[in-house]
Amino acid sequence: MAQAKTLTQVEIDQVLRYASTRKYPERNRALILSSFYLGLRVAEIALLKLGDVVNDDGTIKNEIRLAGSQTKGGYPRTVYIPDKLKPEYAAYLKTRHIKDPTIPFFHTDSRLGFSPNGLCVWFFSIYKGAGISGASSHSGRRTMITSLANKGISVRVLAEIAGHRSIAVTQKYIDANPEMCRNAMSLI
């Protein structure tokens, strides 16, 4: 099976523009950027609860503590929320009129949470509608890991961020690209 496409910033912007024309634009943006900024697996995004992301006072947390039941390998892990994602979450939360920390963070058209499979289909539809071929619900995760590798973040740190138990798995996510090769050669 082919790996999910790693997107360029131009392609990410294209997806975000398309998503803003669809129903629930704030939710769409927050969902897409959760994939690209947090590198969460689609099931992890689908299983997020309001209380995982939002403090009791309504502010966005600095980190999400995923329980083993929310992760692929069944191991709990911490996901750090970058500052540039917090305004996206705040804008999305202004469209939600709920406070119960146990409800799904992201809603569907019927206001219920996504199933992992339903969210995979949603991502496929968004990428297809935006004209990006080869992208899938895993593209954000691969793009984030590759982007951080381009910036010189060690594979050990990347494995921790991604929740991988083996750096060999993390290395499979990193796309060698012209930018990475130019940066490497400039060190000679």
TAWO-V921703 format. One line per field, one symbol per residue. ss: DSSP state (A for helix, B for strand, O for the rest). A space follows every 10 residues. Layout:
# TAWO-V921703
ss=???
This chain:
# TAWO-V921703
ss=OOOOOOOOAA AAAAAAAAAA OOOOAAAAAA AAAAAAAAOO OAAAAAOOBA AAABOOOOOB OOBBBBOAAA OOOOOOBBBB OOAAAAAAAA AAAOOOOOOO OOOBOOBOOO OOBOOAAAAA AAAAAAAAAA OOOOOOOOAA AAAAAAAAAA OOOOAAAAAA AAOOOOAAAA AAAOOOOAAA AAAAAOOO
